[in-house]
Amino acid sequence: MGSSISIIGAGLGGLVLARVLHVHGIAATVYEADATPDVRTQGGQLDIHEGDGQVALAAAGLTEQFRAIIHEGGEATRVLRPNGEALFDESDDGTGGRPEVLRGDLRRILLDSMPADTVQWGHKLASVRPLGNGQHDIEFENGTTTVSDLLVGADGAWSRVRSLLSAAVPEYVGTVFIETYLHDVDARHPATARAVGGGAMFAVSPGKGITVHREVGGILHTYVQLNRSPEWLDSIDFSDAASAKATIAAEFDGWATELTALITDGETALVPRRIFTLPNDHHWDHTSGVTLLGDAAHLMPPSGDGANLAMFDGAELARAIADHRGDLDTALSVFEKAMFTRSEAVAVQAHETLDLCLGERSPFGLIDLITGVTTGSSGDRLAQ
């Protein structure tokens, strides 16, 4: 009789874990709080890296399906001054080293690759009780229960499973990303569309910035970035769209209108997303029958690595389970040891990336990161 594997959370990491286990002939059940796959939007574009995200999708046998959803041209990158002047402008060379895809499309191909009953929707975790010998009694808010031989917390930043292993809680880093969208931009917002270009645009300076991804269908997905206190954020009524727009736009007074239009002309409600992190070296003592992956294990500032790491975690945990069939303790030990080393290094880099974007050397620190060439504080050595 096989082990009962329960995965909490149908994000990318949990789904890759379930899919790669399925490839190896190992059954698992994913429990997701959302009532249906489409009950909420799944975020914007992700650049899927060769060294981890693409490796995970290959392990899942989904490389062909992944290639079919790539946003061609989406790897183009521009860095602008607040006045709209381009400091860096690189087109998509088509090599596909970090191709862009929509998170929702990626989730769909994962869901489509598994038996329909793999994900149990409408199952919000209520409580977990250790039973001994690595087993856990799991209860959901809908009243159903199950017993797991392996419980995997793939339940994100505010993981309910984490408390079984660690007392760590996410802490606010002092930066907020405020999200909004523009639609049909080439026809309705041509100056802004030209400023953004065909892929990603970064207009950043010390303490503040506007980052945009062009998505398929003439959509600009904007993240306004501000280093601000919780009290400042709490003073804004984001349910009052006009007032919130005015307050946020005022932070960019004097910036080029084609850039501030990303805020003032935003066609969706401004959604503030405070950036929380776990300690860079977050780890726990090995505990039979339970582990974490993705943001539940190593929440860090957004730097393009989070989704890639989560998927790689899922693939690596599945591989460890397949390599050590019948010995879940060894599988978890092998997986966790490698993950702790991997995630700490990337978390340190993620904090450094946030500083390069919004710290004192911005925007030139960001250009250094993109090009791998140190430009100094003025950017005089930039090769255009």
N, C-alpha and C positions, 0 to 999 in steps of 0.2 A: 504494500500500500504506500502511495506517495505521500510526501509531506504536504500539509495545507499551507499555502503561501497567500497571505493577505496583504495587499498593497493599498495604503490609504492615500488617495489623491490621483486623479487622472490628468495630471499635467504631463509635460513631455517626458520627464524622467521616469515617472511611474509607468507610462505607456511603453516606453522603450524597454524597460525591465520586463514587463509582461510579454511584449512581442518577442524579445530575444529568448526568454524562457520557452515560449511557444515554439520557436524555431528548433529548440533543443528537445522538444517533446515533453516539456515540464509545464504542468498546469498551474495557473495562478489566477486569483480574482482581484480586480481593482474595485475599490469602494470610493465613490465620488459623491460629495455633498450636493452638487448641482443636480437638478431634477432631470435635465436633458443635456445633450451635447451642445445645444445652441442657445442655452438660456442666457448667456452673456458673451460679449465679444472676447476674443482671445489675444488682444494686444496687437502690436504692429509687426514690422519686419524684423527678421533675425538674420544676421550673417553667420552662415554655418561653416565652421572652420575645418580645414583639412585634417588637423591632428586629433580632433576629439569628436565634434558633432558628426562629421562625415564618416568617421570610423564607426561610430555607434549606429548610424543608419545602414552602413554596409553589413554590420553584424546582424541587423534586423532584416537583411535581405531586401532593402527598400531603396537602393541607390537609384534605380531606374525611375521609380515613382517620385523620388525627391528631385531628380533632374527635370522632371516634367512641370514642376511648380516654381522653378527659379524665375525671378524677376530679371529678365535680361536688361543689362545696362545699369542695374541697381548698385553696382560696386563703384560707380563714379563718386568722387569726393571733392567738395569745395570747402575752403575755410575763408571766411570773410571778416573784414574789419567792421566795426559798428556802422561806419558810413557806407557800407555796401561794397567797398573795394575788395577785389579778390586777392588774397595772399597766397592761396594754393588752389590749383584747379587741375584735377586729374580725371581723365575719362575712364570708363570701364574698358579694360583691355581684353575682356572676354576669356581670360585664362581660368576663371572660376575658382580661384583660391579661397575666396570668402563669399560665395554667392548668397544673394538675399532671397528669402522666402517669407511669406506670411505665416505667423505662428498658427493661425487657424487652419491653413492649408496643410501644414506639417502635422498638426494634431489629427486632421481628417484622414490622412493616408495611414497613420498609425492605427486609428480606430478601425478603418476598413480592412486592415491586415489581420484582424483577430476574430475569433468566433464572437457572435453577437452578444453572448451572455458573459463575456470576459469582464466587462465593466458593469457594475451594479450602480445605476444612477439613483439619486435621492437617498443616499446612505451617508448622512452626516454623523461623524464619530461622536458618541456621547461619553463613553468611558472605556477604559482598558484595565483588566485585572490580571496580574500574573498568576498562573496556576502552578508554576514549578516546571522543571525539565524543559524550559524554553517555550512552553505553551502560554498563550494569553487568551483570556475570554474577552471578546470585543462586543460592545453593545452600541447600537446606532439609535439615533433619535426617533427613527420610525418604529422602534420596538424590536427589530430583528437582532439576532446575536449570531456569532460564529466563534469557533475556537481555532486559533492559528498555531502552527508549528514555527512559522516565521512571519513576523509582523514588520513591514517596511513602511516607515514614515516618509512618504513622498508628498507631504502635505504643506509644503511651502514655508514662507517666512514665519508664520504664526502656528507652526506645527503643534498639534495636540499630542503627537507621539513623542516629541523631543523630551518631554518631562520624565519619561521612563529612563532616560539615559543621562540627562544633563540638566543642570540648573540654569544654564545660560539663557538669557532673553535678549531679543534684538534691541539695539540702542540707536537712536536718531543721530545721524552724523552731522546735522546742521545744514543739510542741502535738501531742497524740494524740487521735484520735476513736476511742472504743471502742463497737463496734456490737453491738446485741442486739435481740430482738423479743419482743413479747407478742401472743398470739392470742385471738380471741373475747373482746375486752376488755370489751364492754358487759355481757356476762353474768358473766364471771369476774373482772374487775378494774374494777368500776363507778366507784369513787372516782378511780382513775387515768384512766379514760376521760373522766370529766367534767372533770378538770383539764386534759387535753390539748385537749379540744374536737373540732371537726370537721376541722381542718386541721393547721397547724403550731403547736407550742408551744415556747417558749424560756424556760427557767429558767436564767439566767446570772448570774454574779457575777465579780469579778476573779479570774482564774486557773482558773476551773472553771465548768462548766455542763452542763445536760442539755437536749438538743434532740430533739424528737420529731416525726415525720410520721405522721398517720393515713392508712393505706392502705385500699383497698377490701377489704371482707370482715372488718371489725373487727380489723385488724392495726395495732399501734403499732410503728413502726420507730424505735429509739432510738439516738442518738449521744451518748455521755458524753464531754465535752470536758475535757481537763486540760492545763495547761501544766506539763510535767514533763520531767526529763532522760532521755536514753537509758538511763543507768545505773538509774534508778528503774524504768523499764519493763522492763529486762532482769531485774530482781530478781523479777518476777511470773511465776509458772508458769501461763500461761493454759490449759494442758492440764488443770489441776486446777480444775474449774469452781467448786466451792464456795469454795476458797481465793481464787481470783481475784475472785469476786463480793464476798467479805468485804473484801478489800483495797480494791477500787474503791468500794464502798459506804461504807467508813470515811472516804473523802475528803469525803463529804456528810453527815457526822454532824450531827444537829440540823436537817436539812432535813425538810420535810413528808413523812410516810410515803407519801402518794399519789405523790410524786415519786421517792423512793428505791426504791419498789416496782418502778419501771421497771428497776432494776438487780437488786435482790434476788429478784424474781419472774421475771426474764428467762428465756425458754423456749428460747433458743438459746445456744450457746457465745459468750462474750465474744470479739470479734475486734478486736484493737488495730490501728488504721490510723494510722501516724505520718504527719504532714503534711510533705511535702517540696515544695520549690519550686526552680525555675530562677531566675536573675537576672531582675528585672523587664524589663530592656532586652535580654534574650537575642536575639541575631540572628547571622547568618553572612553571609559573602561569597557572592554568587551563584555557584553551581556548576552547570554544565550537567548536566541529566538527573537531578537529585535535589533533593527538598525535604521539608519536614516540615509537619505540621498538628496541631492539638489539643494535648494534653498533651506530646507529643513536642517541640513547638515552644515552648510557653509554659506550663509547669506552674506553677500558682499555688495559694494556699490556697482551699479550697472556699467559694464565696460565691454559688452559684447560676449562675455564669457559665461554668464550664468546658465543660459539654456543649453549651451554646448557642454558645459560641465555636467549638468543634470542628466543629459542624454548619455554621456560617456559613463557616468556613475551607474545608470541603469544597465547599460550593456556590460560593464565590468562586473557588476554584482551577479547578473545572469550567468556570465561566463564562469565566475567562481563557483556558483551553485552547480552548474553543469559539470565542472571539472572535479568537484568533490561531492558527487552524488551520495546521499546517505550520511553526509557529515557536514551539517549546516554550521556547526561551530567553527570548523576549519575554514569553510567558505567565507563566513563573516570576518574572521580574523584576517584572512588574506586580502579581502576587499577593503576593509577599514584601514589597515596599515597603509596601503597604497593611496587611498583616498585622502587620508589626513595629510600626507606629504604633498600630494598634488594640489589640494584645495588651499593649503596655507600659502604656497608659492603664488598661486593665482590671486588670492585675496590681497596679498601685499601689493601685487601689480595693479589690482583694481583701485585700491586707495591712491596709488601713485597716479593712475590715469585720471581720476577725479581731480586731483590737484593740478595736473598738467592742463586740464580743461578750464578750471575755475580758479586756480591759484595765481600767485603773483607773476608767473611767467606766461600766462595766457595772453594771446593765442599761440605764441611761438613754441611753448612747451608741447602743445597738441600737434603742431606741425612736425616737431622733432619726433614725436611718437609715430606719426604716420610715415615719415620718410626714413627714419632711422639715422638722420643726419642732424647734428647739433648746430643750430642756427645762431645761438647767442640771443640776447634780449631784444634785438632790433629786427631780426630776420634778414639782415643785409645779405647773408650768404644763401638765401633761398634761390634754388634753381627753378625757374619757371619754364 
